[in-house]
């Protein structure tokens, strides 16, 4: 028994003695007859040891007072009830209850429950900050949106906070109006946030709606921001319940919270069967998608996780996240066929996720066009052939929506990489090839979001290429999870060569993203200006996920569909492609002419 248990045990024995004396005192209206006083003290010599044994039998000292709850009260009640039966039985055997009033035997267990239970809950209330504390009056008043489970957890954590003090709850459920949660009243609906914030002199609102629909969360944020208030949000309820964070670890609302992406439901059992105990290789492991793929794959305990990356610093950075895990860090360039063959021969991966690519459209459009083709097409062919030679089961190519009716070199090169995989698959290879197309991911390297953040931090202006430009967006973890799911579905296909298209939701105007980020940063649009700079080389106003002439088929997963192309080139096409790729360099015009000949839907932009 540790010192805390010894203190609790001493407290309970004192409580038992006080309850015994208080029972006599109440029975005789604070005037105990002298002839019963000696018996009261004498019987304590039997009552206290008996109760000590009963308290330990019922495990009263295994609970933590800081988190005293209903189960603790139930154990106290059972222990007191047992003592209420055992004490009369013992005293009956010893002295036939001659000097113990019967009402004392009834009052004693009731008083015992009141003292022992009350002291525990009083201690918890003190630790949780529910008792009056002068420091709480110095805390900043906040309004909490959401009178649900997350709101209850948040209010409990805020009760002991010296930083925040909840003055009211907002919820659109009319049945909750004027009710209380953790002692805080529901004072209105979400539409009332501006008026109620002014009444209670509140400048900060915490949105506690992690399980609500994306549209509901977005509406709450827009109402708060439009009222000129600071919007904070709570962590995901699963993270709070797991103990990784507390509900009071609020953070600023990020653009990701407004994207409106539903949680991805993964076939964990199937992925575990596919990845657990296997050798998995990820090319481009230091990039945005590649690194997230590595994190997601690590959850399924592969036998070996191979991180292939050209950039030394990017590989070092991702390596630091996997200290103690069975990972192999490999420096290599996918354009180096000999290096790819050596790596695959040594490690013989069961599954390959090919994420290495040059993807920045303007940079790859002009002077670097041939490098984009070499990296995205020749690199894919090198990795694919190395996978074939080593007996890889599944090969997943990370593609892009820019491969559909491409207007730029990057998109055309990724479409060419898709066709390369389909041709290799058509050669009746044992490896199953699958391609996964999706749009932009928020926060990836080279995306507009980091640039907008930097521009806002400098006071603007925020630069957008065109007022009507739209893009599909998804979160990096969501994209990685769906890539894994597509790989699992590919492993169940008989033929291979399918192009999986991710459900990207509705396209979003880039200018709307800019406005959201400006508002979330606490500025108005007249403070941070938006400037339109014109489309950059290779850019188009909108992206597509399916090319003309393609049809889609449903899959068992609601966020994945299969695009079936009309035809796949023959082996001679691949021979001709390799001869074209063998040139050490080509001009921009030669590159675009060659792409046009091999990707008929490619229409170079006028820039």
Secondary structure, 3 states (H helix, E strand, C coil): CCHHHHHHHHHHHHHHHHHHHHHHHHHCCCCCCHHHHHHHHHHHHHHHHHHHHHHHHCCCCCCCHHHCCHHHHHHHHHHHHHHHHHHHHHHHHHHCCCCCCHHHHHHHHHHHHHHHHHHHHHHHHHHHCCCCCHHHHHCEEEEEECCCHHHHHHHHHHCCCCCEEEEEEECCCHHHCCCEECCEEEEECHHHHHHHHHHCCCCEEEECCCCCCHHHHHHHHHHHHHCCCEEEECCCHHHHHHCCCCCCCCEECCHHHHCCCCCCCCCHHHHHHHHCCCEEEEECCCCHHHHHHHHHHHCCCCCEEEEEECCHHHHHHHHHHHCCCCEEEEECCCCCHHHHHHHHHHHCCCEEEECCCCCCCCCCCCCCHHHHHHHHHHHHHHHHHHHHHHCCCEEEEECCHHHCCCCCHHHHHHHHHHHHHHHHHHCCCCCEEEEEECCEEECCCCCHHHHHHHHHHCCCCEEECCCCCEECEEEHHHHHHHHHHHHHHHHCCCCCCEEEEECCCCCEEHHHHHHHHHHHCCCCCCCCCEEECCCCCCCCCCCCCCCCCCEEEECCCCCEEEEECCCCCCHHHHHHHHHHHCCCCCCHHHHHHHHHHHCCCCCCCCC
